[in-house]
Amino acid sequence: MTENEKTSGEYPWRARTAVLALGTFVVGTDGFIIVGLLPEIHETLNVSTAAAGQMVSVFAVAYALLGPVLAALTGRWPRRRVLVTGVTLLAAGNAVTASAHAYGLVLASRVLAGSGAALFVAGAVATAAHLAGERRRGGSIAMVTAGATLSLVLGAPLGTLIGGAWGWQKAIWFVAAVAGAVAVVIAVLLPPITLDQGATLRRRVAPLTDRRVLRILVVTLLAFIGIFLPFTYMSVVFAPAIGGGQARLALLLLVFGVAATAGNLTAGSLADRYGPRRIVIGATMAVAAVFVVMVPIRENFILVVIAEAFSGVASYSVIGPQQHRIMAYASPEGTSLVTSLNTSTGYLGNFLASGIGAVILTTTGSTVLLLPVAAAFAAFAAFLAWWLSRPARDPGRKAARLPGARRAGREPARPGGRVSR
């Protein structure tokens, strides 16, 4: 039995995947924590709040643009080295952020942290899927991405509390310290895993030419534009229900985060059972429906809380199954690249949602309009997830229906002869 075979079955994959989830928890905390620290940061660095907010944008852009590049360049590395390097870069970037006093250096440190975050998350998803094996792939991916959703509930609020009590630099040092600890734990506990080190760079980037991969990325982009439009502007969309109370806004964020964590974990199990494509279609349709329902109830706080819970469950039932789908079209050497592309596309959707929302608010002045626009993006994502994965209409379609044959245009068959959808 090879080392790789041992890691996928004999070793305790759940415990090691939990360690990877702790890493994505740190990544998520780092991405969200700055938002709660902006007032202190702009005073300390003597810059405007808008300029301080660029720390969030720079992190997201670096994640989106550098993630796939770094995944391709480190494709021959053992997974343990990739993960330790990624989380170490994240720790180093935060250490520089916390100790720097020049605005330019702070922005540069966010690029460093964003690149480390992207490298880690892509490697973590690919490694978890390998450790768990094909039949438990959806569940393992859900465990890893659950770390990011938990950062909404625990990481960002905890960091904000630390920043309020001891200063924003201490909160960033907290993230750096946890990231450093994760690097040590991974180096000790994770077995050596290699995914076809002999592959050339050309073979690693081959998924970029696969139309099926690009179609999945389009669905991810549209879905996350829709998901993050109301989330980014939650304070103004639900202003009639919130009434200017920060406690009510905090409660909405908490409810969304808890529901998102539950949705993410549930979606992983459902993807293993029914196929990821069906879960993606159902989740994006549910997102669209919830946003439509939010329009007439946005002035009632209790109903908004309930709607946010449904929104969290549906919204975070998308990314895990999408990772499952896209990995089905990658060879072992291309797994990290496609997972990086998918997570980077999600970050890009977040970034574009912010810009689209700003344009809508500036040109129309309507906050409620964000909800139907977001619903339209989510509905279109659901339509494309269904339409682009239909069987190909060609002369060979009839033959593809024969027992034991795959249908053209479908995603790869799942274990047991069932087709992954």
N, C-alpha and C positions, 0 to 999 in steps of 0.2 A: 504494500500500500504506500502510495506517495505521500509526501508531506501535505500537499494540497488536499488530498482525499481525506487525510486524518482531520484536518482543520474543519472540513465541512460536515463531519458527522460525529467523530469520536470526542472531540473537545467540547467543553461547555460553552456553546455558542451564545446562549442567552446572557451569561455573565459578561462575556467579552463585548457583546453588542451593547450592553448597558453602559460599559465604559465609553464606547463610541458615542452613545446618546449623551453622556455627560459632556463630551467634547462639543456636540452640536448645541447643547444647552449654553455653554460658554460663548459660542459663536453668536447664538441668538441674543443673548444678554448684551454682548458687545454691540450688536446692531441696533438694539432698541434703547439702551441705557442713556445714550447721548441726549435723546429727546427730553428726558426728565431733568437733565442737568444744564440745559441751554442757558437759563438765566444766570447761573453762577459762572458758566464758562465765558459768556460775553463780558461780564464784569472783570473777571480775572485777566483775560487776554486783551481787554480794552478794544473789543470789536463789537459790531452790531449783532443783534440776535440772529438776523438773517445770515450774516457771515458765519456765525457760530454753527448755524444749521447746515452749512456746507460740509461740516464734518460727517454728517449722515449721508449726504449725497455722494461725497468722495468715496466713502466706504462702499456704498452700493455699486457705484460705477466700476470701481476697482475689482470688486467681486464679480460683476457681470462680464467684464472685458478680459480680465487676466485669468480667471478660473479655467476656461477651456485650454488656453495656451499652456499654463503650468501643468495641467493634467496630461497634455500630449508630451511635453518635454520630460516629465518624470515617469512616463509610462513603463520604463524598464526597471525602475526602482522597486525593491521589495515594499509591500504595502505598509509595513511597520515604519520604514524610513519616511515614506510619504506622509503618513499621519503625524509622526513626531515632528517632522519639519514644518508641516502646516500649522500645528498648534503652537510650536515654538515661535514661528513668525508672528502669529497672533499675539502671543505674550510679549514679544519684543516690541511690536507696534504699539501696544497699550502702555508699555513701560516708557517709551519715548513720549507718547501723548501726555502721560501723567507728569513727566519731568520737564517737558519743553515749555518755554515761555514765549517763543516766537510763533506767530500764527502760521507762517509758511511751513515751519518744521512740524507743527501739529497736523496740518493737512497731509504732509508727506507721510507722517506716521500712520495716518488712517489708510493710506494706500497700502502700506506694508501690512497692516492688520487685515484689510480686506482681501489681499492676495492670499495670506495665510488661511483665512477663513474659507475661501473658495477651494483651496487645495485640500484642506482637511475634510470638508463636507463631501466633496466628490469621492475622495478616497474612502471615507467612512461608509458611504452607501454601498460602494462596490465591495468593500471588505465584508460588511455585514451580510450581504447577499451570498457571498462565497462561503462564509462560515456556516450559515443556516442551511444552505442547499436549495435546490430548485423548488421543492414542495413547500418550503417555509419562507420563500423569498419575500412575499408581501408583508408578512409579519415582522421580519427582520428589518425591512426598510421602514416600516411604521415605527418600530422602536427607536431607530436612529433619528427620524424626523420628529418624533415626540419630544426629543430634547429641545428642539427649536420652539415648539409650541409651549412647553413648560416655561421657557424663558419669558414669555408674555405674562405668565401668572406669577412666577417667583423671581426670576432673575432681574428683570427691569425694575420692578417695585423695590426689591431689596437694594439694588444699586442706588436707586434714587434716595432711599432712606439713609444709606451710608453717606451719600453726597450731601444730604441736608444736614447731617449731624457733624461730619468731619471735613467737608469740602469735596468738590467734584474730583480732585486728583486722587483722593483716597478711594473713591468708588472705582476709578479706572485701575488703580493699583490692585484692587480686589479682583477685577477681571483678569489682570495679568498673572496674579498669584494662582488663581484657580486653573488658568490655562497651563501654567508651568507644572502644576501638580498632575494634570491630565497627561501631559507629555511623559512624565516619569512613569505613571501607571501603565500607559500604553506600551512604553519601552520594555516594561517588566512582564506584563501579562499577555500581550498579543504574540501569538506564534509567528514564525517566519512564513510569509505567504508571498508567492510570486505568481504573477499572471502572465505567462508566456513572455519571458524576458527577451527571447530571440526575435520578436517581431520588430519590423522596421517602423520608422516614423510614418512612412506612407501608409502602412497597414493600420496604424493606430488612428490616423485621421480619416480613414476610409468611410466611417459612418457619416461624415459630412456630405458625402455624395449620394447618400441613400435617401431617396425621396420619402420613405416611410418615417425616417427619423425627423426630417424637416417638418413633416405634417404633424407629428406629435408636438414638436416645439411650437408650432403655430397655435395649437390648441392650448398649450401651457401659457403662452403669451396672452392670448385673448382672455382666458379664464382669470389670470391674475390681474389684468387691467380691471376687469369687472369686480373682482373680489376687493381690491385695495382702493377703489374709488370711494365707496362709502366709509371704509375703515380709516383712510387717511384724513378725511374731512368729517369724522364722526361728530366732533364738537359743534359743527355748524349745521350738519344735516338734521341732527336731533336736538338742536337748540331749543325748540318749543317745549320738549319734554324735559330736558336737562335744566333749563331755567337758570343757566349761569353757575350752577353748583358743581364744583370740582369733585365732590364726593359722588355725585350721580354719574359723572363721566368716568371716574375711576371704577365704579361698580360695573358699568357697561364693558369696560376693557377687561375687567376680571371675569365677567360672565363669558365674554367672547373667548378669552384664553382658555378657561376650563373646558368649554364646549369644544374648542378647536382641538385640544389634547384628546378628548374622548372620541371625536370624529376621526382623527388621524389614526388612532389605534384600532378602532372598529373597521375603518376602510382597509387596513392592511389584511385583517383576517378575511374580510369579504372578498378582497381581490384574489386571495389564494383559493377561495371556494368557488367563486362565480366568474372570475376573470377580471382583470383590471379595466378593460375597455367599458364594460357594463357599469362599473362603479364610477368611472369618470363621467360617462353620459348622465347617469342618475344624479351625481353630485352637482354637476354644472346646471342641470335643469332645476334642481332644488334651490341652488343659489339664485338663479333668475326669478323663481317663484317667490322666494322670501323677500327679495328687493322690491318686487311689485307690491307685495302685501304691506311693506313698510310705508309706502306712500300715504295711505289714508290713516295710519295709526301713529305717525311719528310725533304727535303731540301728547300721546298717552304714555307715560314713563313705564308703567307696568307692562303694557303690550310691547313696548320697544325692547325691554329687557328680555321678554320671551322670544321676540323675533331675533335678537342678537344671539341668543343661545342656539337657535336653529341655524342662523347664519354661520356661526363658528363651526358647528358640526359639519355642515355641507361644504364650507370653504376649504377646510383642511382635510377633506376626504378626497381632494384632487391630486395634491403633489405626490403622495406615496404611490398610488396606482399609476400615475404618469411615469414615475421613475421605473416602476415594474414594466410598463409597456415599452419604454425606450430601450431598456436593457435587453429586451428580447431580440433586438436587431443588432446587437453588438457582439463581436467575438470577445473572448476574454481580454485581449490586449486593448480593446476599444471601450471597455466598460467604464473606466474612470472618465474618459472623455465625454461620453454621452450623458452620464449622470451629472457631470459638471455643466454641460450645455443646458440641461434641463433646469438645474437650480439657478444658473445664471440667467436663463430666460425668465424664471419666476421673479428674480430681482429686477430685471429689466421691466417686467410688467408693473412692478411696484413703482419704479421710477417714472414710467410713462403715465401711470394713473395719477400721480401727483401733478404732472404737467397738464394732462387733459382736464383734470378737475379745476386747476387754476384758470385755464382758458374758459371753461364753462361759467365759472363764477364771475370772471372779469367781463365776459361779453354779455351774459344774460342776467347776472345778479341773482339767479335762482339757485337756491341750495337743494330744493326738492328734486330738481331736474337731474341731479347726480344719480338718483336711484333708478329711474327708468333707463338711463344711459348705461349704468353698470349692469342692469338686468339684460340689456340688449347684447352686451359683450359676452356675458355668461351663456346666454341662449345660443349665440352664434358659435361659441366654443363647443357646446353640446352637439349642435348640428354637424359641425365639422368632424367631431370625434366619431359620429355615426357615419356620415357620408364618405369620409376619406378612407374608412376601413371596410367598406362594402366589398363583396366579391367582385373580381374583375369580370367584365362582360366580354368574354372572348370564346372562341370555339372550344377551348379546352375546359370550359366551366362544367360541362356535363360530365366529363371524365373525372373532374375533381370531386364530384359527388359520390364516386364509388367508395365503398367501404375501405378504410385505411388510408385514403388519399386526403391531402390537405386541400382546402379551398383556396383558390388563388386570391391573393389580396388580403387574406386573413393574417392575424398575428400568429407566431409560431405555436405549435401544439403544446399544450400543457401536459405534465405527467399524467399517465393513465389514459392517454388518447383523447382527452378533451381539448378543445380549441380555446386558447387564451384570447379573450376578447377585451 
